[in-house]
Amino acid sequence: MKNYSIKALREALDTKEVSSVEVLEHFKTEIETHDQKINSFITKTYDHALAQAQKADEAIAKGEQKMLTGIPIAHKDLFCTKGIKTTAASKMLENFVSPYDATVVEKLDQAGVMVLGKVNMDEFAMGGSNRTSHFGTVHNPWNRDHVAGGSSGGSAAAVSAGFALAATASDTGGSTRQPASFCNLTGIKATYGRISRWGMIPFACSFDQAGVIAKTAEDCAYMFEAMAGHDAKDSTSHHVAVPKYSDLLNQSIEGLRIGIPKEFLSKDLDPKIAAVIENALKQYEAMGATLVEVTLPNTDVVVPVYYTIAPAEASSNLACFDGVRYGHRCENPQDLQDLYMRSRAEGFGEEVKKRIFMGTYALSASAYDAYYVKAQKVRRLVANDYNSVLSQVDVIMGPTSPDLPFRQDSKGGTNEYLSDIFTVGANLAGLPAMSIPAGFVEGLPVGLQIIGRAFDEGKILNVAHAYQKETDWHTKLPTLD
Ligand code: GLN
């Protein structure tokens, strides 16, 4: 059952081959047997899931089920869940229980899902390997000496290991696509403004967008249908109508124009990764698409631009964690200053502190023009580059990451920042983007990235689905001994 797609499980539930309560039992056993090797869950919510499963079975008995009724999922632990801990993988929020649900959580509940728990991530979504989590690293189910990616490492590892059929994720600078790529899964981030950010613990507000990680583009389409749409509670959310993504999956891709940025497949790219991507592109050509060489000339500066603006926004967002209203509070503060300083020093991990320093510096009077304003100007240039390329082609393709899943003992920090080079561009430009399984190098997965026009999620899902109808990379799953 853990190898099922959402669609396959839907059929099994609808034909009463299995009940939602039995589905819950199955996944619970998988998690309890194997998650100590993977560390994907921070909080398990079996009682909550049981109530949802019973409700799902009643709906099925009455013939009132929807596509996601009784489907087991997990939430990245930055989506607020009423009455259930939401930690953002930080000591700061170790015991935080939100008084309300995130809009994404609420919408998925209404769609009938069964939530098995809250999954691990980099602390406050800052990182690309899940090693900054207060709750420990996540192990890649393909090879546990390697990371599952980040920041949505728990989401990817849980789906890959067969603990849930899909998981919510977020993508500020690649955090949905890179872990999907590292775990041989399909991950999609929405256009900025497509999915409500209400109740999502913020990292960098002008970039943050929800995403989903599942096995197939089709499953992502079902999840996105439930998650997307305008929300009055998020002032950056758009009114653009949400299409039925699953109806668009089978459109022909004959004549599709695919832009291949020369900066993405340059001589610096690991030739083994390049070979996997080139094979995938050949497959698209065989399916009737045309490859067009394009240029994204500011690619070499996207990492510094992102790592200037995102920490600046983070430093402001994280100012609310002061030990007064909520979150970690130090013992016996001497005075208010001591309360602020020690609560923050104890509650935040190293990477988060580093970003608060970098961001505060970029926003300081002496550095503001030289760093923050400059980075904003270059961000505009990057967005213009992407939009101008996307006026000539339908989608952009290339590798999701220049690296294979890192070894657990590899160097993180700045080294890791550089590996965001292909993903952060879509965030700077606010565009929808995906990663789909495209092959393996040394037994480790490699993802193909597909970037689309704003609000054209339907197109990239369609393009991804077309590939998955012709290839079987996405069907390959790891075995957990
Ligand atoms: N690796 C990026 C970072 O560390 C990704 C973050 C994200 O998308 N949440 O900032």
Residues whose N, C-alpha, C, O or C-beta is under 5 A from the ligand:
A	BS01	LIG	A125 M126 G127 G128 G150 S151 S170 D171 T172 G173 G174 S175 D420
